[in-house]
Each structure stands twice: as structure tokens, then as C-alpha cells.
Amino acid sequence: MAQKVSGSVLVIFTIWFILAACGPSSGGAEATAELPTIPPPEPAPTIAPAPTAVPEPAPEFTLPTLDGGEIALSDYEGEWVILNFWATWCPPCVSEMPYLQTLSDRGLNVLGVNMTETADEVEQFTTQHGIDFPILMDPDVNTILDYQARQLPRTVIIAPDGTIVLRIAGAIDGERLDPWLADHGVQ
């Protein structure tokens, strides 16, 4: 029993010691100085420029289009290009398609690069979703690898000088991308 009492006294003493150590430093009522307020951290940007010290040149490509033609990146020399890597089986890819179509309707150069699907699958998808910007087929995934699109969707924005200025992993939307486009004079 004495051991229980001495253990309880030890616990009470330890709690009192901790509370006393956490109290005001001068021990009196006059030591009620307010703690400085720390401002909340600024929210992290939702879209950031590509982390390259030196502008990274966009890898050149020539790919077949869904309609049987061919498009090369060099066809858009001197212009902004929004290059989007996607697939019909990717739910975030599907969700961003209406916004990409809106960008194309606004006159921006939007190129969709489909990953390994058949032309029939992609044609059915674009018809069903009203997509009319150029869809490029990358059956051997070389272009996707060149652009380091390790996950879908992946969007790369290429400046008129041919450099990559922005890489976005995940679905894009107007709330996140429109301010960036406006800040950089992309119309």
C-alpha cells in the first residue's frame, strides 16, 4: 500500500513540476505578456513553372493524327502550344477534356497525345465528347517518354520560343490554369 501511495505522490509531483515549468517565467501575475502571433503560412501555389534553371527545349516530334494526317511540334514554331497526354480509360483525363476543348475554342493550340489506344477507340471517344482539337496518336509511347509523362493526365505548355515553361501533373481546369495563362499573356 505504501508503494502505491509513494507512486501516486511521485506522479502528482511530476505533473506539478511540468505545469510549473510551463507557466510564466517570472512566476507572478505580472508575467502575462502575450505571445507573438504567427501569421498562417501562405498557401502553396497550385501551378508552378517547370523547375528548370535553364529553359528546357521541348523535344521535337512528328505524330500521326486521328484523322490520318501528321503533325510536328515544329508546325507551331513561334506559337504557344498546350500539349496534353491522355487516354480514354483515365477518369481525370476525361474530366479535363471539356476545358481543353474550351481552350481550343478560344484559339489556343491544343494538341492531345493519346497513349497506345486504337484509332477506333479514340474516334468514338472524341465524337461522343465533342472534341475537335487535333488528337495525335503515340502508339509506341516515345513522345510520352520524351516528355516524361509518367502519369496521366500530363499537360505541358510550350512557349513560342520552343521551351517548356510549365508542366502539370493531373487534371487541369480553368480555375487553376486560366490565371497562369493570363499572367503570361497566353490568349
C-alpha positions as CSV (number, residue, x, y, z in Angstrom):
1,M,0.0,0.0,0.0
2,A,2.8,2.4,0.9
3,Q,4.3,1.7,-2.5
4,K,1.0,2.8,-4.2
5,V,0.9,6.0,-2.2
6,S,4.5,6.9,-2.9
7,G,3.9,6.1,-6.6
8,S,0.9,8.4,-6.6
9,V,2.9,11.2,-4.8
10,L,5.6,10.8,-7.4
11,V,3.1,11.1,-10.3
12,I,1.5,14.2,-8.7
13,F,4.8,15.8,-8.0
14,T,5.9,15.1,-11.7
15,I,2.7,16.7,-13.0
16,W,3.1,19.7,-10.7
17,F,6.7,20.1,-11.8
18,I,5.8,20.0,-15.5
19,L,3.0,22.5,-15.1
20,A,5.2,24.8,-13.1
21,A,7.8,24.7,-15.8
22,C,5.3,25.6,-18.4
23,G,3.9,28.6,-16.5
24,P,5.0,32.2,-16.7
25,S,8.8,32.6,-16.4
26,S,8.8,35.2,-13.5
27,G,6.2,33.3,-11.5
28,G,4.0,36.3,-10.8
29,A,0.7,37.7,-12.1
30,E,2.7,40.4,-13.8
31,A,4.2,37.9,-16.2
32,T,1.2,37.8,-18.5
33,A,2.9,39.1,-21.7
34,E,1.1,38.0,-24.8
35,L,2.8,35.5,-27.1
36,P,3.6,36.9,-30.5
37,T,1.1,35.8,-33.2
38,I,2.5,33.8,-36.0
39,P,0.8,34.5,-39.3
40,P,-0.6,31.5,-41.1
41,P,1.6,30.1,-43.9
42,E,0.8,31.3,-47.4
43,P,-1.0,28.6,-49.4
44,A,1.2,26.7,-51.9
45,P,0.7,27.7,-55.5
46,T,-1.5,25.2,-57.4
47,I,0.5,25.6,-60.6
48,A,4.2,26.3,-60.7
49,P,6.6,26.8,-63.5
50,A,8.7,23.9,-64.6
51,P,11.6,23.6,-62.2
52,T,14.4,24.2,-64.6
53,A,17.3,26.6,-64.1
54,V,17.8,27.0,-67.8
55,P,14.8,26.9,-70.2
56,E,14.3,23.3,-71.3
57,P,13.7,22.9,-75.1
58,A,10.6,20.9,-75.9
59,P,11.5,17.6,-77.6
60,E,10.6,17.7,-81.3
61,F,8.0,15.1,-82.5
62,T,6.0,14.2,-85.6
63,L,3.0,12.0,-84.8
64,P,0.1,10.7,-86.9
65,T,-3.2,12.4,-86.2
66,L,-6.5,10.7,-85.6
67,D,-7.8,11.9,-89.0
68,G,-4.8,10.3,-90.9
69,G,-2.5,13.3,-91.2
70,E,0.7,14.2,-89.4
71,I,1.5,17.0,-87.0
72,A,5.0,18.0,-85.9
73,L,5.7,20.3,-83.0
74,S,7.7,22.5,-85.4
75,D,4.5,23.2,-87.2
76,Y,3.7,25.5,-84.3
77,E,7.0,27.4,-84.2
78,G,6.6,30.8,-82.7
79,E,3.2,30.0,-81.0
80,W,2.1,28.8,-77.6
81,V,1.2,25.1,-77.5
82,I,-0.8,23.2,-74.8
83,L,0.3,19.6,-75.1
84,N,-1.9,17.2,-73.2
85,F,-1.1,13.5,-72.7
86,W,-4.2,11.4,-72.1
87,A,-6.2,8.2,-72.5
88,T,-9.9,7.3,-72.7
89,W,-9.6,4.9,-69.7
90,C,-8.3,7.7,-67.5
91,P,-11.1,9.4,-65.4
92,P,-9.1,12.6,-64.8
93,C,-8.3,12.8,-68.5
94,V,-11.9,12.5,-69.4
95,S,-12.9,15.2,-66.8
96,E,-10.4,17.8,-68.3
97,M,-11.5,17.3,-71.9
98,P,-14.3,19.9,-71.9
99,Y,-11.8,22.6,-70.5
100,L,-9.2,21.6,-73.2
101,Q,-11.9,22.0,-75.8
102,T,-12.7,25.4,-74.4
103,L,-9.1,26.4,-74.7
104,S,-9.0,25.3,-78.3
105,D,-12.3,27.2,-79.0
106,R,-10.6,30.3,-77.6
107,G,-7.9,29.9,-80.3
108,L,-5.2,28.3,-78.4
109,N,-3.1,25.5,-79.9
110,V,-4.2,22.4,-78.0
111,L,-2.7,19.1,-79.0
112,G,-3.9,15.9,-77.3
113,V,-1.5,13.0,-77.4
114,N,-3.3,9.7,-76.9
115,M,-1.4,6.8,-75.3
116,T,-1.5,3.5,-77.1
117,E,-5.2,3.2,-77.8
118,T,-6.6,2.3,-81.2
119,A,-7.9,4.9,-83.6
120,D,-11.4,3.4,-83.3
121,E,-11.4,3.8,-79.5
122,V,-10.2,7.4,-79.7
123,E,-12.5,8.3,-82.5
124,Q,-15.5,7.0,-80.6
125,F,-14.4,9.0,-77.5
126,T,-13.8,12.3,-79.4
127,T,-17.1,12.0,-81.2
128,Q,-19.0,11.2,-78.0
129,H,-17.4,14.1,-76.2
130,G,-17.4,16.7,-79.0
131,I,-13.6,17.0,-79.1
132,D,-12.3,18.6,-82.3
133,F,-8.8,19.8,-81.4
134,P,-6.0,17.7,-83.0
135,I,-5.6,14.3,-81.4
136,L,-2.2,12.7,-82.0
137,M,-1.6,9.0,-81.7
138,D,1.5,7.8,-79.9
139,P,1.3,4.0,-80.2
140,D,4.9,3.3,-79.2
141,V,4.9,5.9,-76.3
142,N,8.2,7.5,-77.4
143,T,6.8,11.0,-77.2
144,I,5.2,10.4,-73.9
145,L,8.6,9.1,-72.6
146,D,10.4,12.1,-74.2
147,Y,8.2,14.5,-72.2
148,Q,8.5,12.4,-69.0
149,A,4.7,11.9,-68.8
150,R,5.0,9.2,-66.2
151,Q,1.3,9.5,-65.2
152,L,-1.8,10.6,-66.9
153,P,-3.1,13.2,-67.5
154,R,0.0,15.3,-68.0
155,T,-0.1,18.8,-69.6
156,V,3.0,20.6,-70.9
157,I,2.9,24.2,-72.0
158,I,5.4,25.2,-74.6
159,A,6.3,28.9,-75.2
160,P,6.7,30.5,-78.6
161,D,10.5,30.1,-78.3
162,G,10.1,26.3,-78.1
163,T,10.8,25.9,-74.4
164,I,8.8,24.1,-71.8
165,V,7.5,26.7,-69.4
166,L,5.0,24.7,-67.4
167,R,4.4,21.0,-66.6
168,I,1.2,20.0,-64.8
169,A,0.5,16.5,-63.4
170,G,-3.1,15.7,-63.0
171,A,-6.3,17.2,-64.5
172,I,-6.4,20.8,-65.4
173,D,-9.3,23.3,-65.1
174,G,-9.9,26.9,-65.7
175,E,-9.8,27.9,-62.0
176,R,-6.2,26.8,-61.8
177,L,-4.8,27.4,-65.3
178,D,-6.6,30.5,-66.6
179,P,-4.9,32.8,-64.1
180,W,-1.5,31.4,-65.2
181,L,-2.3,31.8,-68.8
182,A,-3.5,35.4,-68.3
183,D,-0.3,36.3,-66.2
184,H,1.8,35.0,-69.1
185,G,-0.1,36.7,-71.9
186,V,-1.4,33.5,-73.4
187,Q,-4.7,34.3,-75.1
